[in-house]
Amino acid sequence: MTVNAAAQKDEMLAGSIEEFIFEHYYGYTKIDNNVSQEYKVNHPRWQVNKVIDYSVQCDFNAMYGEGFSFLNNKKPDSIMIAEGSPVTINWKRISF
């Protein structure tokens, strides 16, 4: 996969797909069949770069199996790049 993007960083627009994907402040992980863990993620609001062009050259069937082979002939619904940052975790909570 390759992406050609603008060097300029911009603020994410409120209500945008970028905001929906990148602005998450809670995470969840499975501990076992009965227990999961919730954690709080801290990071500044990320900036995004406008995608100018992209190329996806992947044999999804060979990489992920026959169930994903339909992706070989499908264009992505979205391509986006964000300027990430260090992330910290404040607390963890166990759920049963």
A tleap script that builds the chain and sets N, CA, C and O, in Angstrom:
source leaprc.protein.ff14SB
mol = sequence {
  NMET THR VAL ASN ALA ALA ALA GLN LYS ASP
  GLU MET LEU ALA GLY SER ILE GLU GLU PHE
  ILE PHE GLU HIE TYR TYR GLY TYR THR LYS
  ILE ASP ASN ASN VAL SER GLN GLU TYR LYS
  VAL ASN HIE PRO ARG TRP GLN VAL ASN LYS
  VAL ILE ASP TYR SER VAL GLN CYS ASP PHE
  ASN ALA MET TYR GLY GLU GLY PHE SER PHE
  LEU ASN ASN LYS LYS PRO ASP SER ILE MET
  ILE ALA GLU GLY SER PRO VAL THR ILE ASN
  TRP LYS ARG ILE SER CPHE
}
set mol.1.N position { 0.845 -1.171 0.000 }
set mol.1.CA position { 0.000 0.000 0.000 }
set mol.1.C position { 0.889 1.232 0.000 }
set mol.1.O position { 1.874 1.297 0.736 }
set mol.2.N position { 0.544 2.195 -0.816 }
set mol.2.CA position { 1.270 3.459 -0.838 }
set mol.2.C position { 0.267 4.604 -0.806 }
set mol.2.O position { -0.852 4.487 -1.307 }
set mol.3.N position { 0.688 5.707 -0.209 }
set mol.3.CA position { -0.153 6.901 -0.127 }
set mol.3.C position { 0.710 8.115 -0.398 }
set mol.3.O position { 1.816 8.234 0.131 }
set mol.4.N position { 0.204 9.012 -1.220 }
set mol.4.CA position { 0.820 10.310 -1.450 }
set mol.4.C position { -0.085 11.324 -0.742 }
set mol.4.O position { -1.261 11.456 -1.081 }
set mol.5.N position { 0.468 12.035 0.238 }
set mol.5.CA position { -0.339 12.956 1.037 }
set mol.5.C position { 0.322 14.321 1.108 }
set mol.5.O position { 1.536 14.452 0.948 }
set mol.6.N position { -0.493 15.329 1.350 }
set mol.6.CA position { 0.009 16.696 1.526 }
set mol.6.C position { 0.834 16.773 2.802 }
set mol.6.O position { 0.522 16.101 3.785 }
set mol.7.N position { 1.877 17.582 2.794 }
set mol.7.CA position { 2.711 17.757 3.987 }
set mol.7.C position { 1.995 18.597 5.040 }
set mol.7.O position { 2.257 18.460 6.235 }
set mol.8.N position { 1.100 19.459 4.595 }
set mol.8.CA position { 0.378 20.340 5.522 }
set mol.8.C position { -0.536 19.534 6.430 }
set mol.8.O position { -1.271 18.660 5.970 }
set mol.9.N position { -0.483 19.836 7.735 }
set mol.9.CA position { -1.355 19.193 8.716 }
set mol.9.C position { -2.539 20.104 8.979 }
set mol.9.O position { -2.380 21.317 9.117 }
set mol.10.N position { -3.717 19.523 9.046 }
set mol.10.CA position { -4.932 20.289 9.297 }
set mol.10.C position { -5.687 19.712 10.484 }
set mol.10.O position { -5.549 18.531 10.805 }
set mol.11.N position { -6.480 20.548 11.127 }
set mol.11.CA position { -7.351 20.084 12.199 }
set mol.11.C position { -8.433 19.199 11.608 }
set mol.11.O position { -8.892 19.440 10.491 }
set mol.12.N position { -8.844 18.177 12.347 }
set mol.12.CA position { -9.959 17.351 11.907 }
set mol.12.C position { -11.250 18.145 11.998 }
set mol.12.O position { -11.451 18.916 12.937 }
set mol.13.N position { -12.106 17.956 11.037 }
set mol.13.CA position { -13.404 18.610 11.064 }
set mol.13.C position { -14.330 17.871 12.023 }
set mol.13.O position { -14.340 16.641 12.070 }
set mol.14.N position { -15.101 18.630 12.783 }
set mol.14.CA position { -16.080 18.031 13.694 }
set mol.14.C position { -17.077 17.213 12.879 }
set mol.14.O position { -17.591 17.681 11.864 }
set mol.15.N position { -17.343 16.011 13.322 }
set mol.15.CA position { -18.292 15.141 12.643 }
set mol.15.C position { -17.723 14.397 11.440 }
set mol.15.O position { -18.462 13.684 10.761 }
set mol.16.N position { -16.429 14.543 11.160 }
set mol.16.CA position { -15.815 13.898 9.999 }
set mol.16.C position { -15.509 12.430 10.282 }
set mol.16.O position { -15.491 11.999 11.435 }
set mol.17.N position { -15.270 11.671 9.218 }
set mol.17.CA position { -14.889 10.274 9.373 }
set mol.17.C position { -13.550 10.167 10.112 }
set mol.17.O position { -13.341 9.231 10.884 }
set mol.18.N position { -12.650 11.117 9.877 }
set mol.18.CA position { -11.363 11.119 10.590 }
set mol.18.C position { -11.584 11.268 12.092 }
set mol.18.O position { -10.953 10.571 12.887 }
set mol.19.N position { -12.466 12.161 12.475 }
set mol.19.CA position { -12.747 12.340 13.899 }
set mol.19.C position { -13.347 11.065 14.492 }
set mol.19.O position { -12.984 10.657 15.595 }
set mol.20.N position { -14.257 10.446 13.760 }
set mol.20.CA position { -14.886 9.215 14.234 }
set mol.20.C position { -13.852 8.105 14.440 }
set mol.20.O position { -13.929 7.369 15.423 }
set mol.21.N position { -12.898 7.978 13.534 }
set mol.21.CA position { -11.901 6.905 13.619 }
set mol.21.C position { -10.806 7.206 14.633 }
set mol.21.O position { -10.448 6.335 15.426 }
set mol.22.N position { -10.268 8.420 14.624 }
set mol.22.CA position { -9.071 8.721 15.421 }
set mol.22.C position { -9.341 9.230 16.832 }
set mol.22.O position { -8.494 9.054 17.707 }
set mol.23.N position { -10.462 9.839 17.079 }
set mol.23.CA position { -10.710 10.452 18.387 }
set mol.23.C position { -11.428 9.494 19.334 }
set mol.23.O position { -12.613 9.658 19.623 }
set mol.24.N position { -10.696 8.503 19.805 }
set mol.24.CA position { -11.202 7.561 20.793 }
set mol.24.C position { -10.364 7.687 22.052 }
set mol.24.O position { -9.135 7.723 21.995 }
set mol.25.N position { -11.034 7.753 23.172 }
set mol.25.CA position { -10.321 7.938 24.427 }
set mol.25.C position { -10.538 6.802 25.411 }
set mol.25.O position { -10.115 6.879 26.565 }
set mol.26.N position { -11.196 5.749 24.952 }
set mol.26.CA position { -11.370 4.558 25.772 }
set mol.26.C position { -11.076 3.348 24.910 }
set mol.26.O position { -11.417 3.319 23.728 }
set mol.27.N position { -10.444 2.351 25.503 }
set mol.27.CA position { -10.151 1.122 24.798 }
set mol.27.C position { -10.636 -0.059 25.612 }
set mol.27.O position { -10.864 0.047 26.817 }
set mol.28.N position { -10.788 -1.176 24.941 }
set mol.28.CA position { -11.314 -2.379 25.584 }
set mol.28.C position { -10.533 -3.588 25.084 }
set mol.28.O position { -10.177 -3.681 23.909 }
set mol.29.N position { -10.278 -4.502 25.999 }
set mol.29.CA position { -9.564 -5.717 25.625 }
set mol.29.C position { -10.146 -6.912 26.377 }
set mol.29.O position { -10.580 -6.792 27.523 }
set mol.30.N position { -10.145 -8.045 25.722 }
set mol.30.CA position { -10.643 -9.282 26.319 }
set mol.30.C position { -9.542 -9.895 27.169 }
set mol.30.O position { -8.421 -10.095 26.700 }
set mol.31.N position { -9.864 -10.190 28.417 }
set mol.31.CA position { -8.926 -10.872 29.306 }
set mol.31.C position { -9.118 -12.388 29.181 }
set mol.31.O position { -8.155 -13.131 28.996 }
set mol.32.N position { -10.369 -12.830 29.284 }
set mol.32.CA position { -10.730 -14.228 29.050 }
set mol.32.C position { -12.198 -14.272 28.631 }
set mol.32.O position { -12.774 -13.230 28.320 }
set mol.33.N position { -12.810 -15.444 28.617 }
set mol.33.CA position { -14.197 -15.555 28.144 }
set mol.33.C position { -15.204 -14.818 29.006 }
set mol.33.O position { -16.317 -14.550 28.552 }
set mol.34.N position { -14.842 -14.480 30.247 }
set mol.34.CA position { -15.787 -13.842 31.162 }
set mol.34.C position { -15.379 -12.439 31.594 }
set mol.34.O position { -16.171 -11.729 32.214 }
set mol.35.N position { -14.174 -12.038 31.281 }
set mol.35.CA position { -13.660 -10.767 31.799 }
set mol.35.C position { -13.087 -9.921 30.667 }
set mol.35.O position { -12.378 -10.422 29.795 }
set mol.36.N position { -13.408 -8.629 30.698 }
set mol.36.CA position { -12.797 -7.678 29.771 }
set mol.36.C position { -12.219 -6.523 30.579 }
set mol.36.O position { -12.513 -6.377 31.766 }
set mol.37.N position { -11.411 -5.720 29.944 }
set mol.37.CA position { -10.781 -4.596 30.629 }
set mol.37.C position { -11.023 -3.328 29.825 }
set mol.37.O position { -10.858 -3.314 28.605 }
set mol.38.N position { -11.410 -2.280 30.509 }
set mol.38.CA position { -11.589 -0.962 29.901 }
set mol.38.C position { -10.435 -0.088 30.366 }
set mol.38.O position { -10.024 -0.170 31.524 }
set mol.39.N position { -9.908 0.750 29.474 }
set mol.39.CA position { -8.839 1.652 29.874 }
set mol.39.C position { -9.034 3.011 29.216 }
set mol.39.O position { -9.613 3.118 28.134 }
set mol.40.N position { -8.541 4.046 29.888 }
set mol.40.CA position { -8.655 5.419 29.393 }
set mol.40.C position { -7.367 5.795 28.683 }
set mol.40.O position { -6.276 5.639 29.233 }
set mol.41.N position { -7.496 6.292 27.458 }
set mol.41.CA position { -6.365 6.674 26.620 }
set mol.41.C position { -6.274 8.195 26.570 }
set mol.41.O position { -7.279 8.871 26.351 }
set mol.42.N position { -5.086 8.732 26.771 }
set mol.42.CA position { -4.873 10.179 26.727 }
set mol.42.C position { -3.935 10.530 25.581 }
set mol.42.O position { -2.846 9.968 25.462 }
set mol.43.N position { -4.363 11.457 24.746 }
set mol.43.CA position { -3.498 11.992 23.701 }
set mol.43.C position { -4.102 13.293 23.203 }
set mol.43.O position { -5.314 13.488 23.289 }
set mol.44.N position { -3.264 14.186 22.680 }
set mol.44.CA position { -3.822 15.413 22.110 }
set mol.44.C position { -4.627 15.090 20.856 }
set mol.44.O position { -4.472 14.023 20.264 }
set mol.45.N position { -5.478 16.013 20.464 }
set mol.45.CA position { -6.252 15.833 19.234 }
set mol.45.C position { -5.280 15.807 18.062 }
set mol.45.O position { -4.485 16.731 17.890 }
set mol.46.N position { -5.342 14.757 17.263 }
set mol.46.CA position { -4.415 14.589 16.154 }
set mol.46.C position { -4.803 15.469 14.973 }
set mol.46.O position { -5.960 15.859 14.817 }
set mol.47.N position { -3.822 15.764 14.159 }
set mol.47.CA position { -4.044 16.491 12.918 }
set mol.47.C position { -3.974 15.502 11.757 }
set mol.47.O position { -3.368 14.437 11.870 }
set mol.48.N position { -4.601 15.866 10.644 }
set mol.48.CA position { -4.654 14.970 9.496 }
set mol.48.C position { -4.002 15.618 8.277 }
set mol.48.O position { -3.909 16.842 8.176 }
set mol.49.N position { -3.558 14.775 7.363 }
set mol.49.CA position { -2.986 15.217 6.095 }
set mol.49.C position { -3.942 14.818 4.975 }
set mol.49.O position { -4.474 13.709 4.978 }
set mol.50.N position { -4.157 15.704 4.036 }
set mol.50.CA position { -5.021 15.406 2.903 }
set mol.50.C position { -4.351 14.354 2.025 }
set mol.50.O position { -3.188 14.501 1.650 }
set mol.51.N position { -5.082 13.301 1.699 }
set mol.51.CA position { -4.583 12.239 0.824 }
set mol.51.C position { -4.768 12.685 -0.621 }
set mol.51.O position { -5.876 13.015 -1.044 }
set mol.52.N position { -3.673 12.691 -1.371 }
set mol.52.CA position { -3.691 13.122 -2.771 }
set mol.52.C position { -3.920 11.937 -3.698 }
set mol.52.O position { -4.698 12.025 -4.648 }
set mol.53.N position { -3.243 10.830 -3.422 }
set mol.53.CA position { -3.344 9.649 -4.267 }
set mol.53.C position { -2.952 8.438 -3.425 }
set mol.53.O position { -2.277 8.570 -2.404 }
set mol.54.N position { -3.379 7.267 -3.864 }
set mol.54.CA position { -3.033 6.043 -3.148 }
set mol.54.C position { -3.019 4.862 -4.117 }
set mol.54.O position { -3.565 4.933 -5.218 }
set mol.55.N position { -2.384 3.782 -3.680 }
set mol.55.CA position { -2.372 2.546 -4.440 }
set mol.55.C position { -2.421 1.385 -3.453 }
set mol.55.O position { -1.685 1.367 -2.467 }
set mol.56.N position { -3.287 0.422 -3.723 }
set mol.56.CA position { -3.365 -0.790 -2.907 }
set mol.56.C position { -3.061 -1.961 -3.831 }
set mol.56.O position { -3.837 -2.271 -4.735 }
set mol.57.N position { -1.942 -2.597 -3.597 }
set mol.57.CA position { -1.539 -3.766 -4.389 }
set mol.57.C position { -1.344 -4.919 -3.421 }
set mol.57.O position { -0.252 -5.143 -2.899 }
set mol.58.N position { -2.422 -5.637 -3.197 }
set mol.58.CA position { -2.406 -6.712 -2.219 }
set mol.58.C position { -3.276 -7.854 -2.730 }
set mol.58.O position { -4.378 -7.624 -3.228 }
set mol.59.N position { -2.794 -9.062 -2.610 }
set mol.59.CA position { -3.607 -10.238 -2.906 }
set mol.59.C position { -4.246 -10.645 -1.577 }
set mol.59.O position { -3.676 -11.411 -0.800 }
set mol.60.N position { -5.444 -10.110 -1.339 }
set mol.60.CA position { -6.129 -10.348 -0.068 }
set mol.60.C position { -6.438 -11.825 0.142 }
set mol.60.O position { -6.443 -12.299 1.278 }
set mol.61.N position { -6.694 -12.555 -0.932 }
set mol.61.CA position { -6.935 -13.987 -0.820 }
set mol.61.C position { -5.705 -14.700 -0.276 }
set mol.61.O position { -5.809 -15.502 0.652 }
set mol.62.N position { -4.539 -14.411 -0.850 }
set mol.62.CA position { -3.303 -15.059 -0.399 }
set mol.62.C position { -2.918 -14.613 1.012 }
set mol.62.O position { -2.389 -15.400 1.798 }
set mol.63.N position { -3.188 -13.353 1.323 }
set mol.63.CA position { -2.772 -12.794 2.615 }
set mol.63.C position { -3.698 -13.195 3.767 }
set mol.63.O position { -3.234 -13.519 4.861 }
set mol.64.N position { -5.021 -13.170 3.510 }
set mol.64.CA position { -5.985 -13.347 4.596 }
set mol.64.C position { -6.953 -14.506 4.404 }
set mol.64.O position { -7.711 -14.832 5.318 }
set mol.65.N position { -6.939 -15.129 3.240 }
set mol.65.CA position { -7.827 -16.259 2.997 }
set mol.65.C position { -8.972 -15.908 2.058 }
set mol.65.O position { -9.232 -14.741 1.763 }
set mol.66.N position { -9.645 -16.952 1.604 }
set mol.66.CA position { -10.694 -16.816 0.581 }
set mol.66.C position { -11.818 -15.870 1.004 }
set mol.66.O position { -12.401 -15.193 0.157 }
set mol.67.N position { -12.124 -15.815 2.280 }
set mol.67.CA position { -13.181 -14.941 2.763 }
set mol.67.C position { -12.931 -13.468 2.494 }
set mol.67.O position { -13.863 -12.664 2.539 }
set mol.68.N position { -11.689 -13.103 2.215 }
set mol.68.CA position { -11.334 -11.711 1.945 }
set mol.68.C position { -11.010 -11.456 0.472 }
set mol.68.O position { -10.626 -10.343 0.110 }
set mol.69.N position { -11.159 -12.464 -0.374 }
set mol.69.CA position { -10.770 -12.320 -1.782 }
set mol.69.C position { -11.587 -11.267 -2.515 }
set mol.69.O position { -11.105 -10.703 -3.497 }
set mol.70.N position { -12.812 -10.981 -2.070 }
set mol.70.CA position { -13.633 -9.957 -2.719 }
set mol.70.C position { -12.973 -8.574 -2.668 }
set mol.70.O position { -13.282 -7.708 -3.487 }
set mol.71.N position { -12.076 -8.371 -1.718 }
set mol.71.CA position { -11.389 -7.075 -1.594 }
set mol.71.C position { -10.408 -6.830 -2.736 }
set mol.71.O position { -10.017 -5.686 -2.965 }
set mol.72.N position { -10.001 -7.870 -3.456 }
set mol.72.CA position { -9.083 -7.689 -4.580 }
set mol.72.C position { -9.668 -6.791 -5.662 }
set mol.72.O position { -8.916 -6.165 -6.409 }
set mol.73.N position { -10.980 -6.714 -5.761 }
set mol.73.CA position { -11.638 -5.917 -6.804 }
set mol.73.C position { -12.447 -4.762 -6.230 }
set mol.73.O position { -13.339 -4.245 -6.903 }
set mol.74.N position { -12.157 -4.354 -5.015 }
set mol.74.CA position { -12.927 -3.306 -4.351 }
set mol.74.C position { -12.017 -2.138 -3.996 }
set mol.74.O position { -10.890 -2.332 -3.540 }
set mol.75.N position { -12.516 -0.921 -4.210 }
set mol.75.CA position { -11.782 0.279 -3.781 }
set mol.75.C position { -12.071 0.528 -2.305 }
set mol.75.O position { -13.169 0.230 -1.834 }
set mol.76.N position { -11.104 1.069 -1.571 }
set mol.76.CA position { -11.338 1.375 -0.154 }
set mol.76.C position { -12.446 2.417 0.002 }
set mol.76.O position { -12.606 3.297 -0.844 }
set mol.77.N position { -13.200 2.310 1.081 }
set mol.77.CA position { -14.221 3.310 1.387 }
set mol.77.C position { -13.588 4.615 1.865 }
set mol.77.O position { -14.153 5.692 1.674 }
set mol.78.N position { -12.428 4.514 2.479 }
set mol.78.CA position { -11.739 5.717 2.948 }
set mol.78.C position { -10.248 5.440 3.070 }
set mol.78.O position { -9.827 4.323 3.370 }
set mol.79.N position { -9.473 6.468 2.834 }
set mol.79.CA position { -8.014 6.446 3.019 }
set mol.79.C position { -7.694 7.699 3.814 }
set mol.79.O position { -8.060 8.799 3.400 }
set mol.80.N position { -7.021 7.557 4.944 }
set mol.80.CA position { -6.711 8.736 5.750 }
set mol.80.C position { -5.392 8.562 6.481 }
set mol.80.O position { -4.958 7.449 6.776 }
set mol.81.N position { -4.774 9.692 6.763 }
set mol.81.CA position { -3.511 9.714 7.495 }
set mol.81.C position { -3.634 10.747 8.606 }
set mol.81.O position { -4.132 11.853 8.393 }
set mol.82.N position { -3.175 10.374 9.786 }
set mol.82.CA position { -3.163 11.303 10.916 }
set mol.82.C position { -1.758 11.397 11.469 }
set mol.82.O position { -1.007 10.422 11.471 }
set mol.83.N position { -1.416 12.577 11.936 }
set mol.83.CA position { -0.157 12.779 12.652 }
set mol.83.C position { -0.397 12.314 14.084 }
set mol.83.O position { -1.040 13.014 14.866 }
set mol.84.N position { 0.106 11.161 14.422 }
set mol.84.CA position { -0.113 10.584 15.745 }
set mol.84.C position { 0.686 11.305 16.823 }
set mol.84.O position { 1.301 12.341 16.574 }
set mol.85.N position { 0.665 10.745 18.009 }
set mol.85.CA position { 1.358 11.329 19.154 }
set mol.85.C position { 1.610 10.234 20.178 }
set mol.85.O position { 1.049 9.143 20.076 }
set mol.86.N position { 2.443 10.518 21.154 }
set mol.86.CA position { 2.549 9.567 22.267 }
set mol.86.C position { 1.186 9.434 22.955 }
set mol.86.O position { 0.386 10.368 22.972 }
set mol.87.N position { 0.950 8.261 23.515 }
set mol.87.CA position { -0.312 7.965 24.188 }
set mol.87.C position { 0.010 7.472 25.589 }
set mol.87.O position { 0.973 6.733 25.792 }
set mol.88.N position { -0.803 7.887 26.554 }
set mol.88.CA position { -0.669 7.351 27.911 }
set mol.88.C position { -1.992 6.731 28.325 }
set mol.88.O position { -3.052 7.073 27.800 }
set mol.89.N position { -1.909 5.814 29.273 }
set mol.89.CA position { -3.086 5.139 29.825 }
set mol.89.C position { -3.196 5.552 31.287 }
set mol.89.O position { -2.250 5.388 32.057 }
set mol.90.N position { -4.368 6.094 31.671 }
set mol.90.CA position { -4.555 6.557 33.045 }
set mol.90.C position { -4.979 5.482 34.020 }
set mol.90.O position { -4.415 5.371 35.109 }
set mol.91.N position { -5.956 4.697 33.647 }
set mol.91.CA position { -6.500 3.714 34.565 }
set mol.91.C position { -7.056 2.544 33.786 }
set mol.91.O position { -7.313 2.609 32.584 }
set mol.92.N position { -7.226 1.476 34.534 }
set mol.92.CA position { -7.814 0.285 33.944 }
set mol.92.C position { -8.956 -0.159 34.849 }
set mol.92.O position { -8.877 -0.037 36.072 }
set mol.93.N position { -10.012 -0.673 34.237 }
set mol.93.CA position { -11.156 -1.156 34.989 }
set mol.93.C position { -11.532 -2.524 34.439 }
set mol.93.O position { -11.671 -2.707 33.230 }
set mol.94.N position { -11.693 -3.480 35.347 }
set mol.94.CA position { -12.079 -4.839 34.974 }
set mol.94.C position { -13.595 -4.932 34.959 }
set mol.94.O position { -14.259 -4.436 35.869 }
set mol.95.N position { -14.149 -5.569 33.925 }
set mol.95.CA position { -15.595 -5.800 33.821 }
set mol.95.C position { -15.847 -7.293 33.740 }
set mol.95.O position { -15.103 -8.028 33.089 }
set mol.96.N position { -16.901 -7.733 34.405 }
set mol.96.CA position { -17.273 -9.152 34.391 }
set mol.96.C position { -18.544 -9.352 33.615 }
set mol.96.O position { -19.020 -10.480 33.488 }
savepdb mol mol.pdb
quit
